[in-house]
Amino acid sequence: DISLAHTNADYDTAMAAFAAGANHAVHLYNAMPAFTHRAPGVIGAVADSRHVMVELICDNVHIHPAVVRATFAMMGADRMILISDSMRAVGMEDGQYTLGGQEVTVRGALATLADGTIAGSATNLYDCMCKAVEMGIPKEQAIRAATINPAVSIGVWDEVGSLEAGKYANIVIADKELHRRQVILKGVSL
């Protein structure tokens, strides 16, 4: 797999990359030119390249809920992959941490460098999936984007991504409101 990420590529350059075999867009919208009506950039090229899978960080920090909804509508639920982009401070208290040797301040889901630049996320994937539902993404689409689509994208669909005989029993059991009730990893309850 070849991915485009954190790039200033214009539409034509991104389309050339996708025509040459690139098939994944990492952290769509983040550290790339804005999608505009005269300069659609990477985002427009992704929309026009139906074989490209699309990652979104749905922590309610990186991308506005309206853009999350518009992206699901524009790209289609079968191409969307929810990711957390979490750094090692995920699940920890607010405070100071490091990322690649740089000091990072974590407050809630927001992780920033000293200059205010977002430095990853302090949210886990399950919470990002729940945030996507809160943002208006249908539950079935959000779950698919956190399970089936990533497994298909990286070629491990025969091992994970759904509840089927012969696959790892990695399961999160939740109620209708998506509150976690039980986690099972490789068949063992945690």
Disulfide bonds with the S-S distance in Angstrom:
none
